[in-house]
Amino acid sequence: MAYRSRKQDRDQQIERRVNDSYKYAKRPKAYKPNPEVLTIMRQHPGMTWEEAIDEEIKAQLAELTD
């Protein structure tokens, strides 16, 4: 059986605590989305935010050229 010192135990506990703090710090923050964003995303289901914005811009440009 391997010998473990108290220092090793303490170091592992500190390392676990630091890793947990990073893990929980990376969680996304709750925010209230903009209503305009929600309507754009509903109009273009299955698209990413960038693709939906591109489609909206194309549609607006098409309206301007008509």
DAGIUR-V541691 format. One record per residue. N is the residue number from 1. RES is the residue in one small letter. PHI is phi in whole degrees, -180 to 180 (* if undefined). PSI is psi in degrees with one decimal (none if undefined). BURIAL is 1 if it has 24 or more other ideal C-beta (glycine too) atoms within 12 Angstrom, else 0. Layout:
<<N	RES	PHI	PSI	BURIAL> <N	RES	PHI	PSI	BURIAL>>
//
This chain:
<<1	m	*	134.8	0> <2	a	-78	144.4	0> <3	y	-84	133.1	0> <4	r	-122	132.4	0> <5	s	-93	164.7	0> <6	r	-65	-33.3	0> <7	k	-64	-41.9	0> <8	q	-62	-43.7	0> <9	d	-61	-44.6	0> <10	r	-64	-42.0	0> <11	d	-63	-40.4	0> <12	q	-67	-38.1	0> <13	q	-65	-42.6	0> <14	i	-65	-41.4	0> <15	e	-63	-41.6	0> <16	r	-62	-41.6	0> <17	r	-65	-40.9	0> <18	v	-66	-44.6	0> <19	n	-62	-40.4	0> <20	d	-64	-38.4	0> <21	s	-66	-38.3	0> <22	y	-68	-39.7	0> <23	k	-62	-43.8	0> <24	y	-79	-23.8	0> <25	a	-72	-25.6	0> <26	k	-83	-3.4	0> <27	r	-67	141.0	0> <28	p	-67	143.6	0> <29	k	-82	145.7	0> <30	a	-76	134.9	0> <31	y	-146	160.6	0> <32	k	-94	117.1	0> <33	p	-72	154.1	0> <34	n	-69	135.4	0> <35	p	-59	-33.8	0> <36	e	-63	-39.1	0> <37	v	-63	-43.5	0> <38	l	-63	-40.9	0> <39	t	-67	-39.1	0> <40	i	-65	-42.4	1> <41	m	-68	-32.1	0> <42	r	-70	-33.6	0> <43	q	-71	-25.8	0> <44	h	-126	74.1	0> <45	p	-70	146.6	0> <46	g	82	0.6	0> <47	m	-104	156.7	0> <48	t	-77	169.8	0> <49	w	-60	-43.7	0> <50	e	-65	-42.2	0> <51	e	-65	-40.0	0> <52	a	-64	-41.2	0> <53	i	-64	-42.9	0> <54	d	-59	-43.1	0> <55	e	-64	-39.9	0> <56	e	-63	-43.2	0> <57	i	-64	-42.4	0> <58	k	-61	-40.8	0> <59	a	-66	-41.1	0> <60	q	-67	-39.4	0> <61	l	-66	-37.2	0> <62	a	-65	-37.7	0> <63	e	-66	-36.7	0> <64	l	-69	-34.3	0> <65	t	-80	-19.7	0> <66	d	-72	none	0>>
//
